[in-house]
């Protein structure tokens, strides 16, 4: 491929709630600070399903999901300094931001106040729709591209670009580490990485899941304890226990019950995003000076830090690699919680 606008194969949802199908999409020419990435693997995030089915509001169609992208650089713009042809790289949820607000200057591009540009289902600064990683190639500014360390294979690294950073960022911000008791709610695509990372940070880790069905997995991944939230005795036994609860599920929870599990000054941080509003009794916060918080992905510097940390500790996602023609089936299996723990598309099959 040369430095001209091109057309590449992809899988897209032609309309909200419609099955994804093979198509072609335009990719811009490689600009001065761009890299062209030959995508090798793309993870399937629950947010892909939310957006392809208009769960979070009206989407832009046709939509090519995918913001867990791992691949190899095949071309660089004349002004690129960070990467060379042949480098192993990743792209997460963002492909641009205003670059001028205080958050962008602090490396917190995920909280850009001037308008960040999502990897898909968004409009870029040229007014064109963005298309994600369910495709063979993507052109991205080098500033929004990260290096995948040699210690991580590309297939298990792909989900780290969302699931990894989405759990790493709050665990770091709320100081998970030795002497801290951390609970991870839900052992899914996000939760299983939360367990691995919290354990590697040195925290005492408990999984809170609806049932004990995945207990053996949870303990293998690094959890010290595993409890079923369907059992009311769990909430009695663990009252006032945790410094930090990381909620990774994308369904509404009885927040008051979970907040009761926090110690004084503890925090419950939500990274799963339900489509419906949630409610709580404010006394659940007042009683123990507790915090109910949210956290979004991470900025570019922290995403690189996370990848380096995962490589150092040998942390990759637990994956099931699928062909592109299995995407629709994979969506249904995600909704049925029938994946351990992340589907990853082999983009050579597109």
C-alpha positions in Angstrom: 0.0 0.0 0.0 1.3 3.4 -0.9 0.7 6.9 0.6 -2.7 7.4 -1.1 -6.1 7.0 0.3 -7.1 3.4 0.0 -10.0 0.9 0.5 -9.6 -2.0 2.8 -11.7 -5.0 3.8 -13.7 -4.8 7.1 -16.6 -6.1 9.0 -19.4 -3.5 9.6 -22.8 -3.2 11.1 -24.8 -1.7 8.3 -27.5 -0.4 10.7 -28.3 -0.5 14.4 -28.9 -4.1 15.6 -28.1 -5.5 12.2 -25.7 -8.4 11.9 -22.2 -7.4 10.9 -21.1 -8.2 7.4 -18.0 -8.1 5.2 -17.6 -4.9 3.3 -14.9 -2.4 2.3 -14.1 1.0 4.0 -11.9 4.0 3.1 -8.7 4.7 4.9 -7.0 8.0 4.6 -3.6 8.5 3.0 -0.7 8.3 5.4 0.0 11.9 6.6 3.2 13.4 7.9 2.7 12.1 11.4 0.7 9.0 10.6 1.5 5.3 10.7 -0.2 2.6 8.6 -0.8 -0.4 10.7 -1.4 -3.9 9.3 -3.9 -5.1 11.9 -3.2 -8.7 13.1 -5.8 -9.0 15.9 -8.7 -7.1 17.2 -10.5 -7.8 20.5 -14.3 -7.8 20.9 -15.3 -5.5 23.8 -18.8 -5.4 25.3 -18.9 -1.8 24.3 -18.7 -2.8 20.6 -22.0 -4.6 21.1 -23.5 -1.6 23.0 -22.6 0.7 20.2 -23.5 -1.5 17.3 -26.9 -1.9 18.8 -27.5 1.7 19.7 -27.4 0.8 23.4 -25.5 4.0 24.3 -27.4 6.4 22.0 -27.6 6.8 18.2 -24.7 5.5 16.3 -23.0 6.3 13.0 -23.6 3.6 10.4 -22.2 1.7 8.7 -20.2 1.1 11.9 -16.9 -0.8 12.0 -16.3 -1.6 15.7 -13.0 -2.5 17.4 -10.8 -0.5 19.7 -8.5 -3.3 20.9 -6.1 -3.3 18.0 -2.7 -5.0 17.7 -0.6 -5.0 14.6 2.6 -4.1 12.7 3.6 -0.8 11.2 4.0 -1.1 7.4 4.4 2.6 6.5 5.3 5.8 8.3 4.8 9.4 7.4 7.8 11.7 6.8 7.6 13.3 10.2 7.2 10.2 12.3 9.8 9.8 15.0 8.3 7.2 17.4 7.9 4.3 15.1 9.5 2.5 12.2 8.3 -0.1 9.7 8.1 -3.5 11.4 7.3 -2.2 14.9 4.7 -4.0 16.9 2.0 -1.5 17.9 -1.4 -1.1 19.4 -4.3 1.3 19.2 -7.0 1.7 21.9 -10.2 3.7 22.2 -8.8 7.1 21.0 -7.3 8.2 17.8 -7.1 12.0 18.5 -8.0 14.7 21.0 -7.8 18.5 21.1 -4.2 18.2 22.4 -4.6 21.7 24.0 -6.7 21.4 27.1 -5.2 20.8 30.6 -6.1 17.2 30.6 -4.5 16.5 27.2 -1.3 18.4 28.3 -1.3 16.2 31.4 -1.5 13.0 29.4 -5.1 12.4 30.3 -6.5 12.4 26.7 -9.4 10.2 27.8 -10.8 13.2 29.7 -10.1 15.7 26.9 -12.4 18.7 27.4 -12.0 20.0 23.8 -13.3 16.9 22.1 -11.5 13.5 21.8 -12.0 11.4 18.7 -12.9 7.8 19.4 -11.4 5.0 17.3 -14.9 4.2 15.8 -18.4 5.5 15.9 -17.1 9.1 15.9 -16.2 11.9 13.5 -12.6 12.9 13.0 -11.2 16.5 12.7 -11.7 16.3 8.9 -15.4 15.5 9.3 -15.1 11.9 8.3 -16.4 9.0 10.3 -13.9 6.8 12.1 -13.8 3.1 11.5 -12.3 0.7 14.0 -10.3 -2.5 14.2 -12.5 -5.0 12.6 -10.5 -4.4 9.4 -7.2 -5.3 7.8 -5.5 -1.9 8.1 -5.8 1.4 9.9 -4.0 4.8 9.7 -3.4 6.5 13.0 -1.4 9.5 14.2 1.8 8.3 15.9 0.8 10.3 19.0 -2.1 7.9 19.5 -0.2 4.7 18.8 1.6 2.7 21.5 4.4 0.2 21.4 3.6 -3.4 22.2 6.6 -4.9 24.1 8.3 -8.0 22.7 7.3 -9.9 25.8 3.6 -9.9 24.8 2.2 -11.8 21.8 -0.1 -9.7 19.7 -3.2 -11.8 20.2 -3.2 -11.6 24.0 -2.0 -8.0 23.9 -5.0 -6.7 21.8 -7.5 -6.8 24.6 -5.1 -4.9 26.9 -5.8 -1.8 24.7 -9.2 -1.5 26.4 -9.8 -4.2 29.0 -6.2 -3.8 30.3 -6.0 -0.1 30.6 -9.6 0.3 31.8 -8.8 -1.8 34.9 -5.1 -0.7 35.3 -5.9 3.0 35.4 -8.3 3.0 38.4 -6.2 0.4 40.2 -3.3 2.7 40.0 -5.2 5.9 40.7 -6.8 4.4 43.9 -3.4 2.9 45.0 -4.1 -0.8 44.8 -1.1 -2.5 46.2 0.4 -4.3 49.2 -1.8 -3.9 52.3 -4.9 -3.0 50.3 -8.0 -5.2 49.9 -9.5 -5.0 46.4 -12.7 -6.6 45.2 -13.4 -7.1 41.5 -17.1 -7.4 40.7 -17.6 -9.6 37.7 -15.1 -12.1 36.1 -15.5 -11.2 32.5 -13.5 -9.5 29.8 -12.7 -6.5 32.1 -12.8 -8.4 35.4 -10.3 -11.1 34.6 -7.7 -8.4 33.7 -8.6 -6.5 36.9 -7.8 -9.6 38.9 -4.5 -10.2 37.1 -3.4 -6.6 37.5 -4.5 -6.1 41.1 -2.7 -9.3 42.0 0.5 -8.2 40.2 0.3 -4.8 42.0 0.4 -6.7 45.3 -3.2 -6.3 46.6 -5.2 -8.9 48.3 -7.8 -9.7 45.7 -11.4 -10.9 46.1 -13.8 -11.7 43.2 -17.5 -11.0 43.7 -19.4 -12.9 41.0 -23.0 -13.9 40.7 -22.1 -17.6 41.2 -19.1 -19.8 42.0 -19.1 -21.1 38.5 -15.8 -19.5 37.6 -14.2 -19.8 41.0 -11.3 -22.1 39.9 -10.5 -19.6 37.1 -10.6 -16.7 39.5 -8.2 -18.3 41.9 -5.9 -19.3 39.0 -5.8 -15.8 37.7 -4.7 -14.4 41.0 -7.7 -14.0 43.3 -7.2 -14.8 46.9 -10.9 -15.2 47.6 -14.1 -15.8 45.6 -17.6 -15.1 46.7 -21.1 -15.4 45.1 -23.2 -12.2 45.3 -26.3 -14.3 44.8 -25.8 -15.4 48.4 -26.9 -12.7 50.9 -24.5 -14.2 53.5 -21.7 -12.8 51.3 -22.7 -9.2 52.1 -22.9 -10.0 55.8 -19.6 -11.7 55.9 -17.7 -9.0 53.9 -19.3 -5.9 55.4 -16.7 -3.1 55.8 -13.9 -5.1 54.3 -12.6 -3.5 51.1 -10.5 -0.4 50.4 -11.5 -0.5 46.7 -14.2 -2.2 44.8 -13.7 -2.3 41.0 -17.1 -2.8 39.3 -16.6 -4.2 35.8 -20.2 -5.4 35.0 -22.3 -3.5 32.5 -25.6 -4.3 34.2 -27.2 -2.3 37.0 -26.3 -3.4 40.5 -27.8 -2.9 43.9 -25.3 -0.2 44.8 -26.3 0.1 48.5 -25.4 -3.5 49.1 -22.0 -3.2 47.4 -21.2 0.1 49.1 -21.7 -1.6 52.5 -18.7 -3.8 51.7 -16.3 -0.7 51.8 -14.2 0.3 54.7 -14.3 3.9 55.9 -12.9 6.0 53.1 -13.2 3.2 50.7 -14.1 3.7 47.0 -16.3 1.8 44.6 -15.2 2.6 41.1 -17.4 1.8 38.1 -15.8 0.9 34.8 -18.7 -1.1 33.4 -21.3 1.1 31.9 -25.0 -0.1 32.1 -27.4 1.2 29.4 -29.9 2.1 32.2 -29.5 4.7 35.0 -28.7 3.3 38.5 -29.8 4.6 41.9 -28.7 4.5 45.5 -29.4 5.8 48.9 -27.0 8.6 49.7 -26.7 7.4 53.3 -24.7 4.5 51.9 -22.0 7.0 51.1 -22.4 9.3 54.2 -22.2 6.5 56.7 -18.5 5.6 56.0 -17.2 8.6 54.1 -17.3 6.3 51.1 -16.8 7.3 47.5 -18.8 6.2 44.4 -16.6 6.9 41.4 -16.1 6.2 37.7 -13.1 5.8 35.6 -12.5 5.8 31.8 -9.7 4.0 29.9 -6.4 5.8 30.3 -4.3 8.4 28.5 -1.5 7.5 26.1 1.3 7.6 28.7 -0.5 5.4 31.1 -1.5 3.0 28.3 2.1 2.5 27.5 2.9 2.1 31.2 0.2 -0.6 31.4 1.6 -2.5 28.4 5.1 -2.4 29.9 3.8 -3.5 33.3 1.9 -6.4 31.7 4.9 -7.5 29.7 7.1 -7.3 32.8 4.7 -9.5 34.8 3.7 -11.8 31.9 0.1 -10.6 31.9 -1.9 -11.2 28.7 -5.6 -11.5 28.2 -7.3 -15.0 28.4 -8.6 -15.2 24.8 -10.5 -17.3 22.3 -9.3 -16.4 18.8 -12.1 -16.5 16.2 -12.5 -16.0 12.4 -14.2 -12.8 11.2 -17.2 -14.7 10.0 -17.8 -15.8 13.7 -18.2 -12.2 14.9 -22.0 -12.3 15.1 -22.0 -15.6 17.0 -19.4 -14.1 19.3 -21.6 -11.1 20.1 -24.4 -13.5 21.2 -21.9 -15.5 23.3 -20.7 -12.4 25.0 -24.2 -11.4 25.9 -24.7 -14.9 27.3 -21.5 -14.7 29.3 -20.2 -17.6 27.3 -16.5 -16.5 26.8 -13.4 -17.0 28.9 -12.6 -14.2 28.7 -12.1 -12.2 25.5 -12.8 -13.0 21.9 -10.1 -11.8 19.5 -10.6 -11.6 15.8 -7.8 -13.0 13.6 -8.0 -10.2 11.0 -6.3 -12.4 8.4 -9.7 -14.0 8.0 -11.4 -10.8 7.0 
